[in-house]
Every structure is written in structure tokens, then in C-alpha cells.
Amino acid sequence: MNMPSQELNQDQSTETHSPQVISISSGKGGVGKSFLSVHLATHAAAQGKKVLLIDADLGLANVDVMLGLQTSGSIRDLLNDNASLSELIISCKQGFDVLPGGTGLYELTNLNVTEQQVILDNLREAGKEYDLILIDTAAGIGDNVLYFASASETALVVLTTDPTSLTDAYAFIKVMSQQRDVRRFMVIINQTEEMDGHITFKRLLSVSDRYLDVYLDYIGYVPHHMDVRKSIQRQQPLLYDGSDLSRHLEKLFDTLLSRPRDNSRSAGLQFFWEHSLASSLDEEEDDNIESMAATGTTL
């Protein structure tokens, strides 16, 4: 039976509506990942998007500090105290919402599968209220990082021209592609100039093309500028202040947000959240089997 076009369009929009979810990660710490996360959230909110920034650097969270927010709860309360997500989310004056990750909480640095499921359920429900969800992950290739990054629609990798940063960014991309089946990455080179940014990206692209089956999308570079340190010290984003750096960031984020969504991942975001969870379950089962084999325990 043919469905009237109006009803068909309504059904399709209902089925395919989902927030865009972007993870911001880095192989190496100290490359400006959280700075870019906060400013991307600020810019997207100024464009009229309803934005949630999740500080997923669990145990060493700092987004709330960068924004000068006073927080009384964190993701730990979601896991341990049965708090609702709405109780923990903070609205900041820059126009977007923040889910704090918690600082100095060692127990959050390695979530188990049950805890991942709790977060998954809450984010899936919260996602209905937002146009854009940004996940500021920890640095490195820990379990939490892989979980959050692979549960996103788009993985943004931030690095600098430092050779160790380049090496660690490649390691992150390699692990994500081989263990979590993520094939597309956006890349921003921070604390550099235009030419050095292009050179660094070409080096990353060269080794990735040689050894990995991935697609890297170069978004651009962020120049090294004293205003960045001032912004962090003042706990105030520096967008829309008329400076050259501000205009540069606005253009960079416009480029990022204008990229077409990955239909293979955006069409069913719930599937990818659950796919990420399933990957964690498989890894945990493999670890249990290895442990049993090492101790001589039979299944």
C-alpha cells in the first residue's frame, strides 16, 4: 500500500532524526583538545544549535574549570547514586549544556560494561533534546576513550606538530580502525602555522594510507597564540571578540560543522552506541577466556 508523501516524509524524519555526535580525542595529552571542545560548543550554540558537551576525561575532567563552572555532581553520581542526567547537566552562559566528568575520581578511569550501559541508556534518552553532542575524551587509547570515541558518529583527532603527538595520533587512529571498525576521522593540527600544519597532516596521511584502511579529512590548523593561554586563565572562551584568532576559529568550526554527516553512522546512532557496547562486551569476554586459560579453569 502506498503511503501519502506527507506521511512518508514525517515517518522518515522521525526515524532518521538523531543528534550529530562528535568525539574530540588525541593520542597525546596537552595538545589543546579541551580548548577546542569548549570553543566548538560555543560556536555551535551561537549558530542556534542545542549543544551538550560531555567531559569524558573521567577522573581528570577540566571542562568545568575552563568555563569557570561550579559543579556539585559528575558522571559518578549517574553511576553510583542513581542521579538523573538532568540533575547533573549544567547550563553555561555561553549557551550550551555541560555534563561534568569528575576530577580525582580513580574509579571512573576504567568503566566496566555495566557502567557503560548506564551511560549509554542516559545519553540515548538525552540525545532527543540536542542537535549536537560533543564528547571531550581523555587522551590516549584507554578503554574509556575507545568506548566514547567509537560510540560517536564522527571522530575528531587533535594533534600538534610534535613528533610524539603525531605518533600517538597515528596510534589512536590505528586502534580505532582495527579494534572498533572506525574508518573516517577529521583532523585538526593545533599550535602551529599553516605550512607546518599541512606538512604534519601529510605525514599522518602518508603513514595512514600505507598501513591502514582509513579516510582522513583535514579540517585545518590553529595558530599558536598567547590569547589561548589568556582565555584559559580567564576561564572565558575567546570567540566573537573580533580578534584574528577568533575569526580563524570561527571559520575553522564552520568548515567542520559544514561537513556532510556520515549517513552510515548517523542514520541509526542508537545502533552505533550499542555496537560500541557490544565491542566492549566481546573484549571483556576475551579477557575472561584468557584468564581462565592462564589459570587452567574450564568453561
C-alpha positions as CSV (number, residue, x, y, z in Angstrom):
1,M,0.0,0.0,0.0
2,N,1.4,3.4,-1.0
3,M,1.7,5.9,1.8
4,P,0.8,9.6,1.2
5,S,4.1,11.5,0.6
6,Q,3.4,13.8,3.6
7,E,3.0,10.9,6.0
8,L,6.1,9.2,4.5
9,N,8.2,12.3,5.0
10,Q,7.0,12.6,8.5
11,D,7.8,9.0,9.3
12,Q,11.2,9.2,7.7
13,S,12.1,12.4,9.6
14,T,11.1,10.7,12.8
15,E,13.2,7.6,12.1
16,T,16.3,9.4,11.0
17,H,16.3,12.2,13.4
18,S,19.3,12.0,15.7
19,P,21.8,14.4,17.1
20,Q,25.2,14.7,15.5
21,V,27.7,13.2,17.9
22,I,31.4,14.2,17.6
23,S,34.1,12.9,19.8
24,I,37.2,15.0,20.3
25,S,40.3,12.9,21.0
26,S,44.1,12.9,20.9
27,G,46.8,10.4,21.3
28,K,48.9,12.7,23.4
29,G,47.7,14.9,26.3
30,G,48.3,18.7,26.4
31,V,47.5,19.3,22.7
32,G,44.6,21.7,23.3
33,K,41.8,19.2,22.9
34,S,39.5,20.6,25.6
35,F,40.2,24.1,24.5
36,L,38.9,23.2,21.0
37,S,35.9,21.3,22.5
38,V,34.8,24.3,24.5
39,H,35.1,26.7,21.6
40,L,33.4,24.4,19.2
41,A,30.5,24.1,21.6
42,T,30.4,27.9,22.0
43,H,30.4,28.4,18.2
44,A,27.7,25.8,17.5
45,A,25.5,27.2,20.2
46,A,25.9,30.7,18.7
47,Q,24.7,29.2,15.4
48,G,21.5,28.2,17.1
49,K,22.2,24.6,17.8
50,K,21.2,23.0,21.1
51,V,24.5,21.6,22.3
52,L,25.6,19.2,25.0
53,L,29.3,19.0,25.8
54,I,30.2,15.8,27.7
55,D,33.5,15.9,29.6
56,A,34.5,12.3,29.2
57,D,38.0,12.7,30.5
58,L,36.7,10.8,33.5
59,G,38.8,11.3,36.7
60,L,40.8,14.2,35.2
61,A,38.0,16.4,33.9
62,N,38.7,20.0,33.3
63,V,35.9,21.5,31.0
64,D,34.1,22.9,34.0
65,V,37.3,24.6,35.2
66,M,37.9,26.1,31.8
67,L,34.4,27.6,31.8
68,G,34.5,28.7,35.4
69,L,31.5,26.5,36.4
70,Q,30.7,25.4,39.9
71,T,29.7,21.8,39.8
72,S,28.3,19.6,42.6
73,G,27.9,16.4,40.7
74,S,29.5,14.4,37.9
75,I,29.1,11.2,35.9
76,R,30.0,9.3,39.1
77,D,26.6,10.3,40.6
78,L,24.9,8.9,37.5
79,L,26.6,5.5,38.2
80,N,26.6,5.3,42.0
81,D,23.8,7.4,43.3
82,N,21.1,6.8,40.6
83,A,21.0,10.5,39.8
84,S,19.2,11.6,36.7
85,L,21.1,13.1,33.8
86,S,19.0,16.3,34.1
87,E,20.2,16.8,37.7
88,L,23.9,16.7,36.6
89,I,23.8,18.8,33.4
90,I,24.8,22.4,33.8
91,S,23.8,25.2,31.5
92,C,26.6,27.7,31.0
93,K,26.3,31.3,29.9
94,Q,27.9,30.5,26.5
95,G,24.6,28.9,25.6
96,F,25.3,25.2,25.8
97,D,25.0,22.4,28.4
98,V,27.8,20.6,30.1
99,L,27.9,17.1,31.7
100,P,30.9,17.2,34.1
101,G,33.2,14.2,34.2
102,G,34.6,14.5,37.8
103,T,38.1,15.2,39.0
104,G,40.4,13.0,41.1
105,L,38.0,10.0,40.8
106,Y,40.2,7.0,40.0
107,E,37.2,4.6,39.9
108,L,35.9,6.4,36.8
109,T,39.1,5.9,34.7
110,N,38.1,2.4,33.6
111,L,34.4,1.9,33.3
112,N,33.0,-1.7,33.3
113,V,30.4,-2.8,30.8
114,T,27.5,-2.3,33.3
115,E,28.6,1.3,33.8
116,Q,28.9,1.8,30.1
117,Q,25.4,0.6,29.7
118,V,24.1,3.0,32.3
119,I,25.8,5.9,30.5
120,L,24.5,4.6,27.2
121,D,20.9,4.5,28.3
122,N,21.0,8.0,29.7
123,L,22.8,9.5,26.7
124,R,20.4,7.8,24.3
125,E,17.4,9.4,26.1
126,A,19.2,12.8,26.4
127,G,20.1,12.8,22.8
128,K,16.5,13.5,21.8
129,E,16.9,17.0,23.3
130,Y,20.0,18.1,21.4
131,D,21.2,18.9,17.9
132,L,24.8,18.3,18.6
133,I,26.6,16.2,21.3
134,L,30.3,16.8,21.8
135,I,32.4,14.2,23.7
136,D,35.7,15.5,25.0
137,T,37.5,12.2,25.7
138,A,40.7,11.6,27.6
139,A,44.0,11.4,25.8
140,G,45.4,8.1,24.7
141,I,43.9,4.8,23.8
142,G,42.4,3.6,27.1
143,D,39.1,1.7,27.3
144,N,37.1,4.7,28.1
145,V,38.5,6.7,25.2
146,L,37.8,3.8,22.8
147,Y,34.3,3.4,24.1
148,F,33.3,7.1,23.8
149,A,35.0,7.7,20.5
150,S,33.6,4.6,18.8
151,A,30.1,5.5,20.1
152,S,30.2,8.8,18.2
153,E,29.2,9.5,14.6
154,T,32.4,11.4,13.9
155,A,35.8,11.1,15.4
156,L,37.9,14.3,15.5
157,V,41.6,13.9,16.2
158,V,43.6,16.8,17.6
159,L,47.4,16.9,17.4
160,T,50.4,19.2,17.2
161,T,53.5,19.2,15.1
162,D,55.4,17.5,17.9
163,P,56.7,14.1,16.6
164,T,55.4,12.3,19.7
165,S,51.9,13.9,19.2
166,L,52.0,12.7,15.6
167,T,53.0,9.2,16.6
168,D,50.3,9.0,19.3
169,A,47.6,10.3,17.0
170,Y,48.5,7.6,14.5
171,A,48.3,5.0,17.3
172,F,44.8,6.2,18.2
173,I,43.6,6.1,14.6
174,K,45.2,2.6,14.2
175,V,43.5,1.2,17.3
176,M,40.1,2.8,16.5
177,S,40.2,1.4,13.0
178,Q,41.4,-2.1,13.8
179,Q,39.6,-2.7,17.1
180,R,36.4,-0.6,16.7
181,D,36.0,-0.5,12.9
182,V,36.0,3.3,12.7
183,R,37.3,4.3,9.2
184,R,36.7,8.1,9.0
185,F,38.5,10.7,11.0
186,M,38.6,14.5,11.0
187,V,41.9,16.1,11.9
188,I,42.9,19.5,13.3
189,I,46.5,20.4,13.9
190,N,46.9,22.8,16.9
191,Q,49.6,25.2,17.9
192,T,51.1,25.6,14.5
193,E,51.2,27.7,11.3
194,E,49.5,27.0,8.0
195,M,52.5,25.4,6.2
196,D,53.6,23.3,9.2
197,G,50.1,22.2,9.7
198,H,49.8,20.9,6.1
199,I,53.2,19.2,6.4
200,T,52.2,17.4,9.7
201,F,48.9,16.3,8.2
202,K,50.6,14.9,5.1
203,R,53.0,12.9,7.3
204,L,50.0,11.5,9.2
205,L,48.2,10.8,5.9
206,S,51.2,9.1,4.3
207,V,51.7,6.6,7.1
208,S,47.9,6.0,7.5
209,D,47.5,5.4,3.7
210,R,50.4,3.0,3.8
211,Y,49.3,0.8,6.7
212,L,45.6,1.5,7.4
213,D,42.2,1.4,5.7
214,V,41.0,4.8,6.8
215,Y,39.9,8.2,5.4
216,L,41.4,11.3,7.0
217,D,39.7,14.7,6.5
218,Y,41.9,17.7,7.2
219,I,39.8,20.4,8.8
220,G,42.6,22.9,9.3
221,Y,45.1,24.3,11.8
222,V,45.0,26.5,14.9
223,P,47.9,29.0,15.2
224,H,50.0,29.2,18.3
225,H,48.7,32.4,20.1
226,M,49.1,34.0,23.5
227,D,45.3,34.6,23.6
228,V,44.8,30.9,24.1
229,R,46.6,30.9,27.4
230,K,44.8,34.1,28.4
231,S,41.4,32.5,27.6
232,I,42.2,29.5,29.8
233,Q,43.5,31.7,32.7
234,R,40.3,33.9,32.5
235,Q,38.1,30.9,32.2
236,Q,36.4,32.6,29.2
237,P,36.1,31.4,25.6
238,L,37.6,34.0,23.2
239,L,35.2,33.6,20.3
240,Y,33.5,36.7,18.9
241,D,35.9,39.2,20.4
242,G,36.9,40.5,17.0
243,S,40.5,39.2,17.1
244,D,42.3,37.4,14.3
245,L,42.4,34.2,16.3
246,S,38.7,34.4,17.0
247,R,37.8,34.8,13.3
248,H,40.2,32.0,12.4
249,L,38.4,29.6,14.9
250,E,35.0,30.7,13.6
251,K,36.0,29.8,10.1
252,L,37.6,26.5,11.2
253,F,34.4,25.4,13.1
254,D,32.2,26.5,10.2
255,T,34.3,24.2,8.0
256,L,33.9,21.3,10.5
257,L,30.2,21.7,11.0
258,S,29.5,22.0,7.3
259,R,31.0,18.6,6.6
260,P,28.2,16.2,5.4
261,R,27.1,13.8,8.1
262,D,28.2,10.2,7.7
263,N,24.9,8.5,6.8
264,S,26.2,5.1,7.5
265,R,26.6,6.1,11.2
266,S,24.1,9.0,11.7
267,A,21.1,7.1,10.3
268,G,21.0,4.9,13.3
269,L,23.0,6.4,16.1
270,Q,21.5,4.1,18.7
271,F,22.9,1.1,16.8
272,F,26.4,2.5,17.0
273,W,26.1,3.2,20.7
274,E,25.1,-0.4,21.2
275,H,27.7,-1.6,18.7
276,S,30.3,0.1,20.8
277,L,28.9,-1.5,23.9
278,A,29.0,-4.9,22.1
279,S,32.6,-4.4,21.3
280,S,33.3,-3.8,25.0
281,L,31.4,-7.0,25.9
282,D,33.4,-9.0,23.3
283,E,36.7,-7.6,24.7
284,E,35.6,-8.4,28.3
285,E,34.7,-12.0,27.3
286,D,38.1,-12.5,25.6
287,D,39.8,-11.3,28.7
288,N,37.8,-13.7,30.8
289,I,38.7,-16.6,28.5
290,E,42.4,-15.7,28.6
291,S,42.3,-15.5,32.3
292,M,40.6,-18.9,32.6
293,A,43.2,-20.4,30.2
294,A,46.1,-18.9,32.2
295,T,44.7,-20.4,35.5
296,G,43.6,-23.8,34.0
297,T,39.9,-23.1,34.7
298,T,37.4,-24.8,32.3
299,L,34.4,-23.1,30.9
